[in-house]
């Protein structure tokens, strides 16, 4: 019964890899700020970062579309590489 609403996004691209080059994506969560959850991410090629950004989400009740104060699901705390 919960949904995530993307409310803010920032993206900074300094260069682009060539087509077919391998890209590594890394993402991690910052500590929650009230009702907002912030997830950072970066894209790199051969250990050289070419893109980084931040997204902010608000967890909401699906039926009422109101912000939810429910505890955050464990999945949001995973760091992915």
C-alpha positions in Angstrom: 0.0 0.0 0.0 3.0 2.3 -0.2 4.5 4.2 -3.2 7.5 6.3 -3.8 7.1 9.7 -5.3 10.2 11.2 -7.0 10.2 14.9 -5.9 13.7 16.1 -6.8 16.5 15.0 -9.0 20.0 16.5 -9.7 22.4 15.1 -12.4 25.9 16.2 -13.3 27.5 14.7 -16.4 31.2 15.6 -17.0 31.8 13.4 -20.0 30.3 10.4 -21.8 31.8 7.0 -22.4 31.8 5.6 -26.0 29.1 3.2 -27.1 29.9 -0.4 -25.9 32.2 0.6 -23.1 31.5 -1.0 -19.7 29.9 1.2 -17.1 29.8 0.7 -13.3 26.8 2.0 -11.4 27.0 2.6 -7.7 24.1 3.8 -5.5 23.6 4.4 -1.8 21.2 5.9 0.6 21.7 8.9 2.9 20.1 8.9 6.4 16.4 9.9 6.1 15.6 13.6 6.6 12.1 13.6 8.1 9.8 12.1 5.4 12.3 12.4 2.6 14.7 9.7 1.5 17.8 10.7 -0.6 19.6 8.3 -2.8 23.0 9.2 -4.4 24.4 7.5 -7.4 27.4 7.6 -9.7 28.4 6.1 -13.0 32.0 5.4 -13.9 34.2 3.8 -16.6 37.5 2.3 -15.7 37.4 3.9 -12.2 36.8 7.3 -13.7 33.5 8.9 -12.7 31.6 10.6 -15.5 28.2 11.1 -14.0 26.9 11.6 -10.4 23.6 12.7 -9.0 21.0 12.6 -6.3 17.3 11.8 -6.2 14.8 12.5 -3.4 11.7 10.5 -2.7 8.7 10.8 -0.5 7.0 7.6 0.7 3.2 7.9 0.3 0.1 5.9 1.1 -1.1 4.6 -2.2 -4.8 5.0 -1.5 -4.7 8.5 0.1 -1.6 9.9 -1.7 -0.6 11.4 1.7 2.9 11.2 3.1 3.5 8.0 5.1 5.2 7.8 8.5 5.6 4.0 8.3 9.1 2.7 8.9 11.2 2.5 5.8 11.4 -0.9 4.2 14.8 -2.7 4.7 15.4 -2.8 0.9 16.0 1.0 0.7 19.1 0.7 2.8 21.1 -1.6 0.4 24.1 -0.2 -1.3 24.4 -1.5 -4.8 27.4 -1.9 -7.0 
